[in-house]
Amino acid sequence: MIGYLLRRVGWSLFTIWAVVTLTFVIYNVLPEDPARVIAGPQARPADVARIRTQLGLDQPIGVRYVRYMSGLVSFGPPPADAKDDSAWALGPVRIDLGVSYLKRKPVVELLGRALPPTLLVGVLALFVQIAVGAFGGVLAAMRRHSVLDWGTVALTLVGISAPTFLTGLLLQHLLARQLVWFPLDGYGQTSAERLHSAVLPALTLGLFGAAYYTRLVRDEMIGLLKQDYIRTARAKGQREWVVVYKHALRNALMPLVTVVGLSMGGLVGGAIVTEKIFRWPGIGSLSVDAIVERDGPVIMGVVLLFSTVVVLANLLVDLSYAVLDPRVRRS
């Protein structure tokens, strides 16, 4: 088990390195000059050249890559002559993502401010996906070929087909403008206001995944309810809810957990659109602004953070198999 865990961690680190390297190369080979964006369209060529030199953009791409990767993670206290330390310290480990070109603030500081709102919406959306998907799939499988089953299939088809921005706009119109149950957009000032404001973005992200998970759980449950061990449990006189939730649903969660890990990338991508619709000050909004402004350090920091989250989610999914399936633990 330790060897398997070490192999998975090593492969995860390699994946993060590959994603960061690919992003660095793509960003640096684009024709648009970040120094020109920072200086403005009316700036003199001498001013643009000076900014390019200050940012180190006049050096070869290989030199810039080595400098970025070597300063990404370091150990020990900050240098004594460092006036503005842009690193984030976790004990002896220091993570330095650089300084934003335009905002002139450390990238770790910008990510630290934007991460809590994104986590709030992401956790709520994931809860909606799993809870609604599992519950709806079980109900549809137990009432197969009924009005409830066909209605659930039709709703899930609509939910999967509808783009995220359309779902968000419909929820804004219905729940915010018409019924006035939730704020139209914004983040709020207190914790209660922020939780209240996070409901619509979380529903927008969660309903798409919930529709897909409902179809998945329904199909899995239909096959599992025909198995011999389910008939044996019913023959022993166990109640139907015990048979469904204790014996069938636990086995149906295996593919659901796999899909949850694989869909983390889609959840992250959907957060970018959703946060702009609801003016949510999270990582998605920060990344869109960074791409528009050609802010390289922020783009690299966002990619590193997102890739780490996705890789860790898939690693946790692999480890959760041992909890859900005793056969994995024995193997």
C-alpha positions as a Python dict, from the first residue, in 0.01 Angstrom:
ca = {
    (1, 'M'): (0, 0, 0),
    (2, 'I'): (287, 239, 81),
    (3, 'G'): (451, 162, -252),
    (4, 'Y'): (123, 223, -436),
    (5, 'L'): (75, 552, -252),
    (6, 'L'): (430, 667, -335),
    (7, 'R'): (378, 583, -704),
    (8, 'R'): (52, 777, -710),
    (9, 'V'): (212, 1079, -539),
    (10, 'G'): (505, 1070, -782),
    (11, 'W'): (273, 1054, -1082),
    (12, 'S'): (68, 1342, -936),
    (13, 'L'): (378, 1560, -901),
    (14, 'F'): (481, 1479, -1256),
    (15, 'T'): (134, 1576, -1383),
    (16, 'I'): (147, 1911, -1203),
    (17, 'W'): (495, 1980, -1342),
    (18, 'A'): (383, 1895, -1696),
    (19, 'V'): (77, 2122, -1677),
    (20, 'V'): (277, 2414, -1535),
    (21, 'T'): (553, 2369, -1793),
    (22, 'L'): (307, 2354, -2083),
    (23, 'T'): (129, 2667, -1957),
    (24, 'F'): (460, 2852, -1920),
    (25, 'V'): (564, 2767, -2276),
    (26, 'I'): (226, 2859, -2427),
    (27, 'Y'): (216, 3190, -2242),
    (28, 'N'): (567, 3288, -2342),
    (29, 'V'): (533, 3202, -2712),
    (30, 'L'): (219, 3409, -2763),
    (31, 'P'): (284, 3709, -2989),
    (32, 'E'): (133, 3972, -2756),
    (33, 'D'): (390, 4152, -2540),
    (34, 'P'): (296, 4180, -2168),
    (35, 'A'): (522, 4486, -2140),
    (36, 'R'): (317, 4662, -2406),
    (37, 'V'): (-6, 4574, -2221),
    (38, 'I'): (135, 4714, -1897),
    (39, 'A'): (272, 5031, -2056),
    (40, 'G'): (-38, 5101, -2262),
    (41, 'P'): (-94, 5136, -2636),
    (42, 'Q'): (42, 5493, -2645),
    (43, 'A'): (368, 5419, -2460),
    (44, 'R'): (702, 5494, -2623),
    (45, 'P'): (919, 5201, -2736),
    (46, 'A'): (1187, 5301, -2484),
    (47, 'D'): (936, 5276, -2197),
    (48, 'V'): (817, 4936, -2321),
    (49, 'A'): (1178, 4814, -2342),
    (50, 'R'): (1246, 4939, -1989),
    (51, 'I'): (943, 4754, -1849),
    (52, 'R'): (1043, 4441, -2038),
    (53, 'T'): (1388, 4456, -1881),
    (54, 'Q'): (1249, 4517, -1532),
    (55, 'L'): (1026, 4210, -1560),
    (56, 'G'): (1301, 3995, -1709),
    (57, 'L'): (1105, 3941, -2028),
    (58, 'D'): (1405, 4027, -2243),
    (59, 'Q'): (1583, 3707, -2140),
    (60, 'P'): (1555, 3378, -2332),
    (61, 'I'): (1259, 3157, -2247),
    (62, 'G'): (1485, 2885, -2107),
    (63, 'V'): (1641, 3127, -1858),
    (64, 'R'): (1300, 3253, -1750),
    (65, 'Y'): (1172, 2897, -1707),
    (66, 'V'): (1465, 2791, -1490),
    (67, 'R'): (1434, 3106, -1280),
    (68, 'Y'): (1061, 3052, -1229),
    (69, 'M'): (1083, 2683, -1140),
    (70, 'S'): (1388, 2726, -915),
    (71, 'G'): (1215, 2998, -715),
    (72, 'L'): (882, 2819, -697),
    (73, 'V'): (962, 2612, -388),
    (74, 'S'): (1247, 2680, -149),
    (75, 'F'): (1342, 2593, 207),
    (76, 'G'): (1459, 2807, 493),
    (77, 'P'): (1393, 3164, 607),
    (78, 'P'): (1354, 3452, 359),
    (79, 'P'): (1670, 3631, 247),
    (80, 'A'): (1787, 3902, 486),
    (81, 'D'): (1802, 4164, 208),
    (82, 'A'): (1452, 4091, 77),
    (83, 'K'): (1250, 4412, 105),
    (84, 'D'): (922, 4279, -37),
    (85, 'D'): (899, 3907, 18),
    (86, 'S'): (634, 3763, -215),
    (87, 'A'): (657, 3405, -86),
    (88, 'W'): (411, 3212, 127),
    (89, 'A'): (579, 3031, 414),
    (90, 'L'): (455, 2699, 552),
    (91, 'G'): (709, 2619, 819),
    (92, 'P'): (1049, 2586, 649),
    (93, 'V'): (885, 2558, 303),
    (94, 'R'): (846, 2879, 103),
    (95, 'I'): (631, 2899, -212),
    (96, 'D'): (698, 3199, -430),
    (97, 'L'): (468, 3258, -728),
    (98, 'G'): (606, 3602, -807),
    (99, 'V'): (439, 3941, -818),
    (100, 'S'): (145, 4044, -1036),
    (101, 'Y'): (252, 4262, -1329),
    (102, 'L'): (-41, 4501, -1303),
    (103, 'K'): (-163, 4478, -943),
    (104, 'R'): (195, 4481, -809),
    (105, 'K'): (99, 4243, -529),
    (106, 'P'): (231, 3893, -451),
    (107, 'V'): (39, 3625, -639),
    (108, 'V'): (7, 3415, -323),
    (109, 'E'): (-173, 3710, -161),
    (110, 'L'): (-414, 3744, -453),
    (111, 'L'): (-483, 3370, -455),
    (112, 'G'): (-528, 3370, -78),
    (113, 'R'): (-801, 3633, -107),
    (114, 'A'): (-978, 3464, -398),
    (115, 'L'): (-955, 3105, -275),
    (116, 'P'): (-1209, 3114, 15),
    (117, 'P'): (-1501, 3235, -205),
    (118, 'T'): (-1424, 2970, -466),
    (119, 'L'): (-1398, 2697, -202),
    (120, 'L'): (-1733, 2802, -55),
    (121, 'V'): (-1911, 2775, -389),
    (122, 'G'): (-1720, 2460, -489),
    (123, 'V'): (-1800, 2269, -171),
    (124, 'L'): (-2169, 2363, -189),
    (125, 'A'): (-2183, 2271, -558),
    (126, 'L'): (-2019, 1935, -495),
    (127, 'F'): (-2269, 1865, -216),
    (128, 'V'): (-2557, 1947, -453),
    (129, 'Q'): (-2412, 1723, -721),
    (130, 'I'): (-2364, 1418, -500),
    (131, 'A'): (-2677, 1454, -285),
    (132, 'V'): (-2919, 1529, -568),
    (133, 'G'): (-2752, 1283, -803),
    (134, 'A'): (-2755, 991, -559),
    (135, 'F'): (-3107, 1059, -431),
    (136, 'G'): (-3257, 1116, -775),
    (137, 'G'): (-3084, 813, -924),
    (138, 'V'): (-3204, 583, -647),
    (139, 'L'): (-3565, 705, -676),
    (140, 'A'): (-3565, 665, -1054),
    (141, 'A'): (-3419, 313, -1032),
    (142, 'M'): (-3670, 203, -767),
    (143, 'R'): (-3961, 333, -982),
    (144, 'R'): (-3830, 213, -1316),
    (145, 'H'): (-4060, 272, -1617),
    (146, 'S'): (-4285, 493, -1407),
    (147, 'V'): (-4378, 857, -1457),
    (148, 'L'): (-4116, 948, -1195),
    (149, 'D'): (-3847, 756, -1384),
    (150, 'W'): (-3924, 906, -1724),
    (151, 'G'): (-3959, 1253, -1574),
    (152, 'T'): (-3620, 1217, -1406),
    (153, 'V'): (-3458, 1104, -1730),
    (154, 'A'): (-3608, 1400, -1917),
    (155, 'L'): (-3494, 1650, -1652),
    (156, 'T'): (-3142, 1510, -1646),
    (157, 'L'): (-3121, 1533, -2024),
    (158, 'V'): (-3217, 1901, -2006),
    (159, 'G'): (-2970, 1960, -1722),
    (160, 'I'): (-2682, 1799, -1911),
    (161, 'S'): (-2760, 1985, -2234),
    (162, 'A'): (-2802, 2333, -2083),
    (163, 'P'): (-2478, 2539, -2068),
    (164, 'T'): (-2369, 2675, -1732),
    (165, 'F'): (-2422, 3041, -1819),
    (166, 'L'): (-2782, 2972, -1930),
    (167, 'T'): (-2861, 2792, -1604),
    (168, 'G'): (-2711, 3080, -1408),
    (169, 'L'): (-2913, 3343, -1595),
    (170, 'L'): (-3236, 3144, -1548),
    (171, 'L'): (-3173, 3105, -1176),
    (172, 'Q'): (-3100, 3477, -1147),
    (173, 'H'): (-3424, 3565, -1323),
    (174, 'L'): (-3644, 3319, -1133),
    (175, 'L'): (-3499, 3309, -780),
    (176, 'A'): (-3342, 3656, -758),
    (177, 'R'): (-3557, 3887, -972),
    (178, 'Q'): (-3900, 3723, -957),
    (179, 'L'): (-3908, 3553, -616),
    (180, 'V'): (-3637, 3767, -453),
    (181, 'W'): (-3516, 3472, -245),
    (182, 'F'): (-3145, 3530, -307),
    (183, 'P'): (-2920, 3821, -404),
    (184, 'L'): (-2877, 3875, -775),
    (185, 'D'): (-2497, 3882, -747),
    (186, 'G'): (-2218, 4001, -522),
    (187, 'Y'): (-2032, 3853, -227),
    (188, 'G'): (-2181, 4012, 84),
    (189, 'Q'): (-2017, 4153, 396),
    (190, 'T'): (-2094, 3906, 678),
    (191, 'S'): (-2063, 3528, 683),
    (192, 'A'): (-2440, 3486, 668),
    (193, 'E'): (-2467, 3717, 367),
    (194, 'R'): (-2186, 3535, 188),
    (195, 'L'): (-2346, 3196, 249),
    (196, 'H'): (-2678, 3334, 125),
    (197, 'S'): (-2513, 3483, -184),
    (198, 'A'): (-2332, 3155, -259),
    (199, 'V'): (-2654, 2956, -306),
    (200, 'L'): (-2723, 3061, -666),
    (201, 'P'): (-2363, 3012, -790),
    (202, 'A'): (-2352, 2674, -615),
    (203, 'L'): (-2682, 2568, -771),
    (204, 'T'): (-2559, 2679, -1113),
    (205, 'L'): (-2248, 2464, -1082),
    (206, 'G'): (-2418, 2179, -900),
    (207, 'L'): (-2719, 2118, -1123),
    (208, 'F'): (-2512, 2020, -1425),
    (209, 'G'): (-2316, 1759, -1229),
    (210, 'A'): (-2630, 1647, -1046),
    (211, 'A'): (-2803, 1570, -1376),
    (212, 'Y'): (-2511, 1358, -1493),
    (213, 'Y'): (-2473, 1180, -1159),
    (214, 'T'): (-2847, 1102, -1149),
    (215, 'R'): (-2823, 920, -1481),
    (216, 'L'): (-2513, 735, -1367),
    (217, 'V'): (-2659, 622, -1033),
    (218, 'R'): (-2988, 524, -1196),
    (219, 'D'): (-2821, 299, -1452),
    (220, 'E'): (-2594, 143, -1189),
    (221, 'M'): (-2879, 83, -945),
    (222, 'I'): (-3098, -80, -1212),
    (223, 'G'): (-2826, -336, -1278),
    (224, 'L'): (-2742, -391, -910),
    (225, 'L'): (-3104, -445, -803),
    (226, 'K'): (-3113, -750, -1033),
    (227, 'Q'): (-2813, -919, -868),
    (228, 'D'): (-2846, -1244, -674),
    (229, 'Y'): (-2725, -1099, -343),
    (230, 'I'): (-3003, -839, -359),
    (231, 'R'): (-3264, -1111, -407),
    (232, 'T'): (-3108, -1303, -118),
    (233, 'A'): (-3128, -999, 109),
    (234, 'R'): (-3494, -953, 21),
    (235, 'A'): (-3562, -1323, 78),
    (236, 'K'): (-3421, -1290, 430),
    (237, 'G'): (-3692, -1039, 505),
    (238, 'Q'): (-3481, -724, 515),
    (239, 'R'): (-3664, -400, 461),
    (240, 'E'): (-3651, -247, 116),
    (241, 'W'): (-3468, 68, 226),
    (242, 'V'): (-3201, -149, 394),
    (243, 'V'): (-3158, -353, 76),
    (244, 'V'): (-3136, -44, -142),
    (245, 'Y'): (-2914, 181, 69),
    (246, 'K'): (-2697, -72, 251),
    (247, 'H'): (-2634, -329, -21),
    (248, 'A'): (-2701, -168, -361),
    (249, 'L'): (-2618, 200, -315),
    (250, 'R'): (-2276, 135, -163),
    (251, 'N'): (-2170, -58, -472),
    (252, 'A'): (-2322, 210, -696),
    (253, 'L'): (-2105, 474, -529),
    (254, 'M'): (-1786, 327, -675),
    (255, 'P'): (-1836, 462, -1029),
    (256, 'L'): (-1987, 781, -882),
    (257, 'V'): (-1672, 848, -680),
    (258, 'T'): (-1461, 789, -992),
    (259, 'V'): (-1663, 1037, -1194),
    (260, 'V'): (-1647, 1295, -913),
    (261, 'G'): (-1268, 1288, -926),
    (262, 'L'): (-1258, 1307, -1304),
    (263, 'S'): (-1512, 1590, -1315),
    (264, 'M'): (-1314, 1821, -1088),
    (265, 'G'): (-1165, 1984, -1395),
    (266, 'G'): (-1513, 2056, -1528),
    (267, 'L'): (-1616, 2196, -1192),
    (268, 'V'): (-1316, 2428, -1195),
    (269, 'G'): (-1384, 2536, -1553),
    (270, 'G'): (-1749, 2599, -1476),
    (271, 'A'): (-1650, 2816, -1180),
    (272, 'I'): (-1476, 3058, -1417),
    (273, 'V'): (-1798, 3131, -1607),
    (274, 'T'): (-2022, 3119, -1300),
    (275, 'E'): (-1813, 3360, -1097),
    (276, 'K'): (-1821, 3619, -1375),
    (277, 'I'): (-2200, 3590, -1405),
    (278, 'F'): (-2257, 3639, -1033),
    (279, 'R'): (-1968, 3885, -982),
    (280, 'W'): (-1817, 3641, -736),
    (281, 'P'): (-1463, 3742, -626),
    (282, 'G'): (-1307, 3399, -659),
    (283, 'I'): (-1031, 3226, -852),
    (284, 'G'): (-1242, 3217, -1168),
    (285, 'S'): (-1283, 3593, -1184),
    (286, 'L'): (-916, 3640, -1099),
    (287, 'S'): (-808, 3407, -1379),
    (288, 'V'): (-1028, 3578, -1641),
    (289, 'D'): (-888, 3920, -1548),
    (290, 'A'): (-534, 3782, -1559),
    (291, 'I'): (-585, 3635, -1907),
    (292, 'V'): (-732, 3958, -2040),
    (293, 'E'): (-451, 4165, -1885),
    (294, 'R'): (-179, 3915, -1989),
    (295, 'D'): (-67, 3899, -1625),
    (296, 'G'): (175, 3606, -1649),
    (297, 'P'): (252, 3541, -1278),
    (298, 'V'): (-119, 3534, -1190),
    (299, 'I'): (-197, 3301, -1483),
    (300, 'M'): (79, 3064, -1374),
    (301, 'G'): (-38, 3075, -1012),
    (302, 'V'): (-397, 2997, -1106),
    (303, 'V'): (-293, 2707, -1330),
    (304, 'L'): (-69, 2566, -1057),
    (305, 'L'): (-348, 2591, -801),
    (306, 'F'): (-614, 2438, -1026),
    (307, 'S'): (-392, 2153, -1141),
    (308, 'T'): (-297, 2075, -781),
    (309, 'V'): (-663, 2065, -676),
    (310, 'V'): (-760, 1834, -963),
    (311, 'V'): (-465, 1600, -909),
    (312, 'L'): (-525, 1580, -533),
    (313, 'A'): (-894, 1511, -590),
    (314, 'N'): (-813, 1218, -816),
    (315, 'L'): (-557, 1092, -566),
    (316, 'L'): (-818, 1100, -288),
    (317, 'V'): (-1061, 917, -515),
    (318, 'D'): (-812, 636, -565),
    (319, 'L'): (-758, 608, -191),
    (320, 'S'): (-1131, 616, -118),
    (321, 'Y'): (-1178, 291, -311),
    (322, 'A'): (-1030, 107, -15),
    (323, 'V'): (-1299, 254, 209),
    (324, 'L'): (-1591, 172, -21),
    (325, 'D'): (-1480, -170, -145),
    (326, 'P'): (-1327, -428, 94),
    (327, 'R'): (-1185, -617, -205),
    (328, 'V'): (-954, -324, -279),
    (329, 'R'): (-823, -330, 79),
    (330, 'R'): (-751, -702, 56),
    (331, 'S'): (-576, -665, -278),
}
